[in-house]
Amino acid sequence: MTSLTFTHEPDASRYTLHRGDDLVSVLDYRDDGRTVAMTRAYTVPGFRGHGYAGELVDRAVTLLEGQQNRQVIPVCWYVADWFAEHPERGGILQHRATA
């Protein structure tokens, strides 16, 4: 099995996942210094259905949890669904203030 490589490309505001030399999935974000708004998870059509987007979100969240200075806003529906399926990881989510 070809190994997966996770990269953070801060100049492009994205995380990527490669299988060998192939780019398989991208997670775009906006970082304002306090929060990371995950805006789009995308998997290259030929690689869909293998869990790559989920693996990418998992690795990005793990990286951000390790930094302990950012909260996540799941703008992308896929990222929101991922957090709904992994409630144990919800501690990093930004919670809306209530009036």
C-alpha positions, 0 to 999 in steps of 0.5 A: 500500500502506498503511504499517505503524506500530510502537508500544511501549506500556510502560504496557500492556506491549505492542508493536503494529502498525497498518496505517493506522488498523487494529490488526493485531497485538499482542505482549504482554510482561513486563519485569523490568528484565533480561529481556523475556518475550514472552508472547503474539503475536496477530494480529486474525483478519481480518489473519492470513496476511500476516506481521504477527506476524512483522513485529511480533516483528522490530521489537520484537527490533530495538528491544530489540537497540538498547537492549543491556540486555535479554535475551528469553525467548520464552514464546509459541510463535510467538515461539519459532518466530520465533527458530528461523527467525531464528537470526542474531537469537538473541544477544538470547535469555536462555540457561539456566544449566547446572549 
